[in-house]
Amino acid sequence: MAFEFKLPDIGEGLTEGEVVKWLVKEGDAVQSEQPMVEVMTDKATVEITSPRTGRIAKILAADGQKIPVGAVMVVIEEAAGGAGGAPSKAPATAASVAQPTTHAPAQVQARAPAAAAPRAAAAPPETEAAQAQARAATAGAPRTAAAAPEGVRERTLAAPATRRRARELGLDLNAIPASGPHGRLTRSDLETFATNGGGGAPATPTAAPKVAPPPAHAYKTAQGTPLAAAAAADTVVPLRGLRAKIAEQMLRSKQHAPHFTYADECDMTEVVKLREAGKPAAEARGIKLTYLPFIMRALVVALRKFPTLNSLVDDTKNEYVVKHEINVGLATDTDDGLTVPVVKQVDRRSILDIAAEVQRLTEAARAKKVALADLKGGTFTITSAGSIGGILATPILNYPEVGILGVYKISDRAVVRDGLIVIRKMVNLSITLDHRIVDGATAARFMNELIRLLQTPGLMLLEGV
């Protein structure tokens, strides 16, 4: 019996996923709950297991392909009785794949985090659900002889942010020429169409001179202009999986938020002493005590005094939300790329508790086992390259957050104290902010407060933190 497995709704309001890697191939025997495919969402790479025992008859979504929730991914020939017998002899046909069916959702497990920040200004849940159902029906319903109007597609692959932007502009996605892989509509396609006066209807095609197609491996700019073809010794690397999500998030941040960065130096000598004194107690609990927990505790005090920096921007409503809870994302370097697990309710945790949570999240992220719940809800982000090196950078905002703090290496420097040249443990700090929400003077005052607390960490106790 042919079982049509569809991409399940794995939560988070997602409407599509990208196939990162199939763990099985056509003809393979599979057991129920055996890992079958890795799918990248806006939040993480999840491992989807087989809901049936049988044989992989047909794989319908290739590696790197993006498909909507509800679309058929694979056809499984079930074993007799659905549990370990001989597979059905009836092969899956194209017609059977197209028929809509209802199946139990797949089992999923988070494997690797994505760089995407919490999705702001998403469509209401009922709208997302309706869209997912519509796509599922479209994916499953058999095609009829009636064709769509010329230049209009029946279904369009597009990222959630692109769909949201199309709604803002009042454009029909199916009427916009798509240049992305597998017919995917890109943000550039959308903006070009709107700029050219599309107004929701397909532009009237005009005669254009014939241009020879670029070589098979020619590079293209964001505007689609061919670059020089790749040489035989070059390596062409598609933007897929986590790397593609990082690219989308960084581009979204730079397009939406006008960044500015403010930097200063901080004397960490007292924090270094405090950490050394606290390391035995941390080690007794199996905790690695770094400098980040001390910085995060000082950050709580500073954010309470400057709450605007602990905000999320909602561009669809032209407003921002000042968050009461302080949930700090940690930009974490992994083998697959940057990811941002979130330490929740930092304002309610002790330094050792923060250290334990930082250790848990970073280890899970690097082992590709971080949970989806640990990748959402951030209100402010810290990025630290101190263990690698560097003295200064200009971090990109984790949009829709308003601020991100950069922390760099701590080193011995000669500084002047009370008229004398002394050696102190110094660090550079930089903060990037959304200039629509925060002005430069506020950034300077915030950093002065943060530095004051780090240079005299005992003040954090006096101020009830």
C-alpha positions, 0 to 999 in steps of 0.5 A: 500500500502506497503511503504519501508522506507530506511535510508536516506542520512542525509548529512555529507558524512555519509555512515551508521548509528546505530539504537539507539532506535525505538520509535514505534513498529510493529502494531503501527499507525503512523502519517506523521512526527511523530518521528519514530526512533533515529539513531546515525551517526558519528556526532550526534543522529538524530530523523527520523520522519515517511514520511507517515501516516499508520501502522508499518508493519515490522521493519527490523533493530533492536536496536543496528544494523548498516545499510548502507544508502539506506537500508530498515529500516521499512515497513509502510502500508500506510493509504488509500489516503496516509493520515489518511484512513484505512491502506492497507490490503496487507501485506508487503512481503519479496519480496516487501521489497527487490524491489528497490524503490525511496522515498522522504527523511525523516525529521530529527532533531538533538537530541544528539551530538557525540564525533566524531571529524571532519572527516579528509581525507574522500574519495572525495564526488563523491566516497562517493556518489557512494559507498552509491548508490552501497550499496543502490542498493545492499540492495534493489536488489533481490538476484539471484541464483548465489552465491558469491565465497566461503569465500566472502560476497556480502556486508560488514558492516564496519565503514567509518574509517575501509573502508578507511583503507581497501582502503589504504591497497588495501584490499577487505572488502568482503573477510575479515572474520568479527567477529563483531555483525551482521557480522560487520567487525572491525578494528581488523579484518582488521589489523589481515588479513593484518598482516597475509598476506591477500593481498586483497584475503581471506586467505586459511583456515587451519585446527584448533582444535575444541574449545568449544564455550564460554558461551553465556555471555562471555566477549571478548578482542579486539583480540576476546579471551574469558574472564570469563563469566559474573556472574548472578549479573553482568551487560553486557552493549553493546557499542552502540550509543554515547558511541560506537562513543566515544570509536571509536573516542578515539581508532582512536586518540590513534592509529593514533597520538603519544600523549604527554602532557605538564602542568604548573600552572597559576595565574588567580587572575586578570581574577577572578577580571575581571569576577566579574566586567563583571558579571553584564553586562553579566547577563543584557543580560541573559548570564552566564559569566564563565572563559572559554571565557577569556581562549578562547580569550587568546587562540586566541592570543597564536594560532596566534603566534603558528599557527601550533597548530591550525591544522588538520592532513591528514594521507592519504596524509601524511600532515597537514593543518594549519587552518586560522579560529580558531574554538574551540570545547568544550568537554561537559559532558552530560547524554549520554556521552562526546560531542564536540560542536564547537564555530566558529570563536572565533577570531572574537568574544568579550568575552560576545559573546563567553560566549553567544555562549558557553551557547547556545551550552552547553545547547543544547548539554545537552538537546540533541538538538544541531544541526549537524552544531554545531558539525563540523569544530573544529580546537582546543579543550578545556576540562574543569573539573574545575566545578567538581574538579581535578588538572591535567589530560592528555586529549586525542586528538580530532583527527585529531586536533593537540592540546587539552587544559585541564583546572582544578579547580581554588583554593586559593594557597600560592605562592611567589610574590616579596619575599613574601608568598601571596594567589592567585587564581591558576589553573593548565593547561595541553596541549596534542599535536600530537608529529608528528607535535609539539615538546615539546619546542613549547608546553612550549613556547605556554603555557608560552604565554597563561599563560602570557596573562591570568595573565595580561589579559589587554595585550589581548587588547593591542595585538588587540584581 
